Amino acid sequence: MVIIGHATVEGTSRFRARFSETCSAGQFREADGLWWSSVGLGSYIGGVDDATDDLVGQAFERCVTAGVNVIDTAINYRYERAEKCLGRALAKQIDAGTVTRDEVVLCTKGGYLPHPDRARWFGSEIVGPSQGAVSMDDLVGGSHCMHPAYIDDQIDRSRKNLGVETIDLYYLHNPESQVGAVDEQTLHDRLQEAFETLEHAADEGRIRMYGVATWNAFRVPAGERGHMSLELAKRLAGRAAGDRTDRLRCVQLPLNPTMPEALTLASQTVAGHELPALAACRSLGIHAIASRSVGKGEVRLTPKVVASLGQDLESDAQRSLQFARSAPGVISALAGMKSPAHVAENLGLCTVDPLPAERFSGLPDYD
């Protein structure tokens, strides 16, 4: 049974209202007509086993009953198991009446190969059925592909895995993986063709909007490995959309107190001005989603940083997540959640207001 619908202003407003007395006033942010929880559920890490699936399903239930409606995954996370178990969890909670489809902002990604035997799988599942449209030359580094036919295939596989008609936000996953592996013009052509595929998928209602999920692309300066221009990406998306407004709405990038480059390092040039990635996003009308917000739970902060982010918070993980979701332009900060203790720790922030802009701007430098 396919779950029909997508996140809507009515549904996400209803979700927000349901937690008006239990969550802080700053737990939700409005962007593109939706209300996004400032803490989001990530699903990257974990074993390829039933036990991890069960923990993720339990985390999903705890999140949607505590005021979290941003759910992030990718087709290659745990070789498709992350998507599949989140899809089952969503269906279960809809059946239980805990949440409705229009209340949840469901995000996933495509680009990396979702199978451990990558080259063999790519040859048999993608190259063969494409009847010459895709070749092994479209595979970069043995693990990444942006060919339109491949991205189109991955969208439908993700829809099937998640059990949904429509994905709310679909990311092109780490396109910087191809920087240096192909010449610059080929990279730009591939990026625009991928955007054209995503625009078409949005026209068909298979996705609602798209973004670029990155690691290095927008936070490292020009000349460093993996650097890409956000201004150029937005321009290519505009070309892909033709005479309409493009649906490139979001960028996902790492941000925490030990990885502050998106906030502090002038790595982007927009209209001739050198800006950090988050400022570039705001200048171009793109929303930012913070990844690695708790650094796999391994962030250790100095006493100075602890004092600046709040002695009243329970842990460095909470302080790190608070930093990421309080940064200007960030609409949601993702935290991987599986173990009950970590879920409770992260969800504890839902009842705490993010740092106000004037206090955040006064934080000490972290780089």
Secondary structure by P-SEA (a helix, b strand, c coil): ccccccccaaaaaaaaaaaccccccccccccccbbbbcbbbbcccccccaaaaaaaaaaaaaaaaccccbbbbccccccaaaaaaaaaaaaaaaaaccccccccccccccccccccccaaaaaacccccccccccccccccccccccaaaaaaaaaaaaaaaccccccbbbccccccccccccaaaaaaaaaaaaaaaaaaaaaccccbbbbbbcccccccccccccccaaaaaaaaaaaaccccccccbbbbbbcccccccccccccccccccccaaaaaaaacbbbbbccccccccccccaaaaaaaccccccaaaaaaaaaaacccccbbbbbcccaaaaaaaacccccccccaaaaaaccccc
